[in-house]
Amino acid sequence: RRGMRNQEGDRMEGLRDLMDRLRSRRQENLQRYNLDSMFDDIKERLQSIIQQEREGIDRKLQETRQEAAENTEVDPEQKQKLLEMMEERANRSRERLDNLPDSPGGMIKDLSEYEFTDPEAQRQFQELLDSLKQQMLQNHLQSMKQQLQGMTPQDMSGIIGGADAGGVFH
């Protein structure tokens, strides 16, 4: 249980040491791969993007109203039609935001097909997408690295032996 010393005087781990090391490694992995905190972060970022977009919609509508009021060269009837079109577009955009799914994956899918009004919200969303792609790539590369590290020389020779001189597998 406590380990022992070999003939050269080196200490060999005991069961207690092994259990402590396993507990420590498990805790490290739980902290590193805490999916709940990752999903919470994604949800927070999505909510921030949606809030930014809502504010952008309101701001754009207010700017259009102000420009219409200040512009005396445009026919009042055309101004009214323009304002109605902008309000209709703003209402459709708000409705789409209101009807987004609750899941982060569903939100991301729907927002990928959404035409943003606010450039900052669109930039933040693109950053989130890029970040998620980067994380997926890193996880994939890490998985490949672990698989390669676990290969025996016989496994490696089987892979290398299966390719011809041009690197084409048969």
Buried (B, 14 or more C-beta within 10 A) or exposed (E): EEEEEEEEEEEEEEEEBEEEEEEEEEEEEEEEEEEEEEEEEBBEBBEBBBEBBBBBBBEBBEEBBEEBEEEEEEEEEEBEEBBEEBEEBBEEBBEBBEEBEEEBEEBBEBBEEBEBBBEEBBEBBEEBEEEBEEEEEEEEEEEEEEEEEEEEEEEEEEEEEEEEEEEEEE
